[in-house]
């Protein structure tokens, strides 16, 4: 079973790999830092790519709900919480 820290670390690596971020290491991504605009500066296309990877890796489905998705994708911690609550068992 993965610990919270493990899931968050895995998500950081997944973000870097899925989005081909070359100028940052996983350890540099703050767990509570914003992923969009400030923070990593991701955009809506990045969110779509991450949604696909999350579904493939964890079996979670991101619905078309902009307000909820804004919360889910707010930070690595929020993504990890979403995965823990919704992943296929």
N, C-alpha and C positions, 0 to 999 in steps of 0.2 A: 504494500500500500504506500502511496506517495504521501509525503508530509506536505503541509502548506508551503514550506520553503522550497521543496523540490518542484512542486507544480509551478510556482512563480519563476524559478530558475529555468525550467523547461520552456515556459512561455516566453521568457526573454530571448532564449536561443531561437525559438520558433519565429519570433518577430524578426530577428536579424536575418535568419535564413529565408523566410518566406518573402521578405521585402528587399532582399539583397542589400542590406545596409552594410556598407563596407567601412565606414569611418567610426564605428562604435563597437564596443565589447559588451557582452551581456552584463558584466559587473557594473558597467557605467549607467545602465538603465535603472533609475530609482523606482522601487516598487509602487510608490504612491504618486509619482510624477505624472502629469497629464501626458497622454499619448498623442493628442491632436492639438493643432495650432502651436501652443507653447510646448515645452517638453520635447518629445521626439519630432513634432511637426508633421505627423501623419495626416493623410487626407482621406476622402471618402472611398477612393479606389483602393487605398491601403486597407481600409476597413473591410471591403468586399473580399480582398485576398485573404485577410486574416480569418474572416468568417468561414471560408472554404477550408482553410488549413485546420481550424478548430473542429469543424465537422468531421474531417478526415481523421484527425488525430485522437479526438476525444469523444466523437459521436454526439456532439452537442449541435443543436440547430438554432441558428440566429434568425429570428423572425423579422418581418418587415414592419418594425415598430420603431421609428426614428427616436422617440423620446426614451424608450427603454434601452435602445442600442447606445444612445449617448451615455447612459449610466454604465452599461456593460463595458464599453470601450474607453471609459474615462482614465483607467490606469491598469497596470499589470495586476494589482491587487483585486480590482473589480473583475477583471477577466478570470483570474484564478477562482474567485468566489463563484462566478457564474459556472465555470467548468465543474467545480466541486458539487454544486447544487443540481446540475443538469446532465452530467455525463452518463452515457450508457453504462450500465453495470454488467 
